Amino acid sequence: MAQMDEPLTSLKDRAYRLNAAVNAHDLNPIGEMYAEDAELTWPGLGSIKGRTAIVGFYATLLGAFPDLLVNITRVIEEENVAAVEYVAQGTHRGPLPSPAGELPATNRQIRVAAIGIGTVDEHGLFKTHREYFDQVEILAQLGLMPSPQPVEVQR
C-alpha cells in the first residue's frame, strides 16, 4: 500500500478518518493509515506488528462483530500523539481471538468504553497504536463470566 499523498492533517482528523473506515468495515483505508512497520497493542493479545498483520486483525475483529459501531467521544492531541476516547458496540457473531484461544460466536451484544492512544510518523501514518478497555466487562457481556458486583466500601 502506498503512503498517503495528502498534506498532513491534524491527528484528530486522522482519528476520525480511521473511525469512519472501521464503521464502514472498509479495510483499504484502514491499511493506508498505518506505517508498514506499525505496531498495534490490544488487551489480552499483546503486540500485532506490521501493516499487513494489523489489517488482518481488523478483518478478524470486523468478522467477529459484523455490526460493530464505534462512536468517538473525545480526541486529545499533542505533537505526534493522539488519545481517543470512544464507545464501541456490536453483536458477537463470529470467532474472536482471546488470550485463552478463539471464542466462538455468542450472539450477544457488547457495549464498552475504551481509549486508544496512537503516534504518527513523519508521513502522518500511525506508527504505534495502543488500546485500553475492560476485558472483564466484555467477557461478562458475552456471558463468558459472571458480571462483577459492586463492592460496598465502609467508611
C-alpha positions, 0 to 999 in steps of 0.5 A: 500500500502506498503512503498517503499523498495528502498534506498532513492533517491534524491527528484528530482528523486522522482519528476520525478518518480511521473511525469512519473506515472501521464503521464502514468495515472498509479495510483499504483505508484502514491499511493506508493509515498505518506505517508498514512497520506499525505496531498495534497493542490490544488487551489480552493479545499483546503486540500485532506488528506490521501493516499487513498483520494489523489489517488482518486483525481488523478483518478478524475483529470486523468478522467477529462483530459484523455490526460493530459501531464505534462512536468517538467521544473525545480526541486529545492531541499533542505533537505526534500523539493522539488519545481517543476516547470512544464507545464501541458496540456490536453483536458477537457473531463470529470467532474472536481471538482471546488470550485463552484461544478463539471464542466462538460466536455468542450472539450477544451484544457488547457495549464498552468504553475504551481509549486508544492512544496512537503516534504518527510518523513523519508521513502522518501514518500511525506508527504505534497504536495502543488500546485500553478497555475492560476485558472483564466487562466484555467477557461478562457481556458475552456471558463468558463470566459472571458480571462483577458486583459492586463492592460496598466500601465502609467508611 
